[in-house]
Structure formats: structure tokens, C-alpha cells
Amino acid sequence: MTLTFAAPSADKHALEAGGDFTPRFDAHGLVTAVVTDVRDGELLMVAHMNAEALALTIETGIAHYYSRSRAKIWKKGETSGNLQTVAELRTDCDQDAVWLKVRVGGHDASCHTGRRSCFYRTVKETDGKAIVEIADDDRHFDPDSVYAS
Amino acid sequence: MTLTFAAPSADKHALEAGGDFTPRFDAHGLVTAVVTDVRDGELLMVAHMNAEALALTIETGIAHYYSRSRAKIWKKGETSGNLQTVAELRTDCDQDAVWLKVRVGGHDASCHTGRRSCFYRTVKETDGKAIVEIADDDRHFDPDSVYAS
């Protein structure tokens, strides 16, 4: 990794209108990453990136995240084969989030449950209670066999 | 606000496959909210919600967030008129993020800079430096006049 990021300006206007990408990492050194499919815009997942994951993603064109549960860099799809090739990377007005438009390899799935998207359930209110309903139950791979090793 | 949320299960399978919506709020009591336009899937913004914002959103059908900078509930568009009506609400596998598909009122803009989306810039690497380039500079409203008061 050779790419580094300058510290963000305290000036809101510089963040919103300047020419430098100066991500505003949070107290844990992370920015939010929103991942959509470049083919149709489907939201696939939300993850986090530290400076190293962001630099690796920009330099290699393959999405890398930071796994908070495992506390390490996570090359998405390294085990399942579902690598994400980045077609476009964007950032938002205050530079604390990034948007990756990707092409998904392998099984065309980004959720560890085998589904295309992690957002496979709708939220509803029924009788004063918040429930979830499955909107997409199509499994592109069997997690038990893919993650067995 | 009458809707409350049960504490999330420690069992991963229950979170992923159960029928209850039990959002996993972080240490600050927040979940990540990804907001897209239901018309074409364009990513409009990323924000955060606490339990109150989430309950208000579900109960009223109008997007409410939690403003970290102002430390209070934020009814999106209350000042600008760009209210977001929620067409569909989804959650992800581990229930720490929600996805709102919305119809935007007013100026059809969700960014405080007047643009349709907060993600109006692409990130690129040039000569070993990370830069941003404007991808969308169409202002739907003039922030100086809309937020003047």
C-alpha cells in the first residue's frame, strides 16, 4: 500500500468543494462503505473501511473492507470467490462515507447467507410490533459448504 | 412514538433468519441508514438513526434520522421541504443497517448542497494522490436562500 490520505480540512467548504479526497475517518479510523451493483443499482451490502482498506481498494480495483468482528483487513470474496471489482468509487459531501459500484464475481452474491444482497428482508409494523419478512430467499451458494474450511 | 424494539438476540441465526426486527444499535445507540430513490435506485445519502428516529420513520412513513452534529432527531426536509416518503424499508443480515427506498418531495434533492445526491463526486488516483472529481453539479435549490433562516 503506497496511497495515503491527507487529514481532512476543518473547513466545511473545503471538504464539500475542494479537489482532494481526504476521508473523515471516525474515532475507530473507519468510514462507511455502501456497495451497489453497477448493473442495476441494487444495494448489496454496507461495510466499513480503514485507510488501508481504502488504499488497497483504490490501488487494486478490488473491494477491500475492514472487518470489525475479526479486526483485520477483509478482501471481500477471498474465501467464497465472490470478489467485487470496483467500477466506480464516490464519496459524499462531508467525506465520511464512500459508495462503491461493483461487479460481483463468483456466485454473484455478496451476503454470507448466500443471497445476492444482505438486505433480503423488509421491515414492517404489525400489531404494534416491528417484524421482518423475507423479500429474497434465492441462495446463490451454500454457505455451509463454501465456508466449511 | 409508541413502537419499541426488543433487544437483539446474541444468536446469529436468530438475527439472520428470525421474524423479529431487533436492530443492533451501536455503542452510540445508532444504526446506519442507506437511502436510495425508489424510482431508479440512485444512492441519495447515508445517515444514522436511533430507536426514536427508526420508530418515527416506521410509524409516520416519513424518514427521520438522528443528527450526530446537532445531537437530536432530524426530520429530513423539514426546512428545505425535501421530505422523504418511505416506499420500502429493509434491514440487513445482522440488523445493524437499514435501507430506505424513498420518494423525495420538494426540490427532489437530498443533499444540503442542493444536489440530488450527497454522492456527487467520484474518487480517483492521480500521480499517487487521491482526488475527487465532480460527477453531478446540478443544484436543485440554492442552499444559501433555503437555509437562510
Chai-1 contact restraints between the chains, C-beta under 6 A:
chainA,res_idxA,chainB,res_idxB,connection_type,confidence,min_distance_angstrom,max_distance_angstrom,comment,restraint_id
A,F5,B,A130,contact,1.0,0.0,6.0,A-B,restraint_1
A,G19,B,I131,contact,1.0,0.0,6.0,A-B,restraint_2
A,F21,B,V123,contact,1.0,0.0,6.0,A-B,restraint_3
A,F21,B,A130,contact,1.0,0.0,6.0,A-B,restraint_4
A,F21,B,I131,contact,1.0,0.0,6.0,A-B,restraint_5
A,F21,B,V132,contact,1.0,0.0,6.0,A-B,restraint_6
A,T32,B,T32,contact,1.0,0.0,6.0,A-B,restraint_7
A,T32,B,V46,contact,1.0,0.0,6.0,A-B,restraint_8
A,V34,B,V34,contact,1.0,0.0,6.0,A-B,restraint_9
A,G41,B,G41,contact,1.0,0.0,6.0,A-B,restraint_10
A,L43,B,W99,contact,1.0,0.0,6.0,A-B,restraint_11
A,V46,B,T32,contact,1.0,0.0,6.0,A-B,restraint_12
A,V46,B,V34,contact,1.0,0.0,6.0,A-B,restraint_13
A,V46,B,A97,contact,1.0,0.0,6.0,A-B,restraint_14
A,I58,B,E125,contact,1.0,0.0,6.0,A-B,restraint_15
A,L89,B,V123,contact,1.0,0.0,6.0,A-B,restraint_16
A,R90,B,F119,contact,1.0,0.0,6.0,A-B,restraint_17
A,R90,B,T122,contact,1.0,0.0,6.0,A-B,restraint_18
A,T91,B,R121,contact,1.0,0.0,6.0,A-B,restraint_19
A,T91,B,V123,contact,1.0,0.0,6.0,A-B,restraint_20
A,D92,B,C118,contact,1.0,0.0,6.0,A-B,restraint_21
A,D92,B,F119,contact,1.0,0.0,6.0,A-B,restraint_22
A,C93,B,C111,contact,1.0,0.0,6.0,A-B,restraint_23
A,C93,B,T113,contact,1.0,0.0,6.0,A-B,restraint_24
A,C93,B,C118,contact,1.0,0.0,6.0,A-B,restraint_25
A,A97,B,V46,contact,1.0,0.0,6.0,A-B,restraint_26
A,W99,B,L43,contact,1.0,0.0,6.0,A-B,restraint_27
A,W99,B,F119,contact,1.0,0.0,6.0,A-B,restraint_28
A,C111,B,C93,contact,1.0,0.0,6.0,A-B,restraint_29
A,T113,B,C93,contact,1.0,0.0,6.0,A-B,restraint_30
A,C118,B,D92,contact,1.0,0.0,6.0,A-B,restraint_31
A,C118,B,C93,contact,1.0,0.0,6.0,A-B,restraint_32
A,F119,B,R90,contact,1.0,0.0,6.0,A-B,restraint_33
A,F119,B,D92,contact,1.0,0.0,6.0,A-B,restraint_34
A,F119,B,W99,contact,1.0,0.0,6.0,A-B,restraint_35
A,R121,B,T91,contact,1.0,0.0,6.0,A-B,restraint_36
A,T122,B,R90,contact,1.0,0.0,6.0,A-B,restraint_37
A,V123,B,F21,contact,1.0,0.0,6.0,A-B,restraint_38
A,V123,B,L89,contact,1.0,0.0,6.0,A-B,restraint_39
A,V123,B,T91,contact,1.0,0.0,6.0,A-B,restraint_40
A,E125,B,I58,contact,1.0,0.0,6.0,A-B,restraint_41
A,A130,B,F5,contact,1.0,0.0,6.0,A-B,restraint_42
A,A130,B,F21,contact,1.0,0.0,6.0,A-B,restraint_43
A,I131,B,G19,contact,1.0,0.0,6.0,A-B,restraint_44
A,I131,B,F21,contact,1.0,0.0,6.0,A-B,restraint_45
A,V132,B,F21,contact,1.0,0.0,6.0,A-B,restraint_46
